[in-house]
């Protein structure tokens, strides 16, 4: 029924799967995504799918490979890209005199590490 409903979409829909590696060990989920869901991008004109993660589906042999675009995200090392995110998510870091350049260098601009370290510092009593 989901596949039929996707094909009948009258308004666009975006499905986002983040940290895909979390399901990569579950064969039934991976098979359903690869064989049932992802192919619908070709037949459901209102459907767009974003898959993100350290592991992503192998699209080379997939029947939906012509619909896929692969982008490797690089570390974010420019402070001007981190400042708004830090202000929004961890505004107290400035009060703790945390140097954002040091955080970026310590995490090598890795968003997951940056988030984890910022959260840890934010929760610390110092």
Steps between C-alpha positions, in 0.01 A plus 500: 500500500787737576644453153162570340455809717846626407418471130175692554663795679358836400749699705875436521638309796856472622604192697826532693692207642785622718766277655412224253775288654265445796283271289773351281524190722128427470468308174121515484500881533782543249328266254168683538665837442707377204236287331174669595541860611794649306369377161189711559708812433486398135123444490376754756573838343419684823748302710856601577723306740814607684714230659783616724749320713846362531369201306245537222322251276706350220326650201742374232305181433161627613222541248453857627867592441419741216288704741774523764746782550790437737663785691784458744477757775828637622578631847376849580811691599394861447400677822235710324308181421507385863420828678124511425459134591686542829297812586177312437582167666760584767478871581663450839834398344591867463438551873734209571770671294523218252707586196310386194817474290641256756184288485515491123866398505442238772218340303657562159166649396314171535135596571429197718808560715433874510148439626611245759783714634285814509230315692752360747651842565157660523394254770822533700502701819814691404 
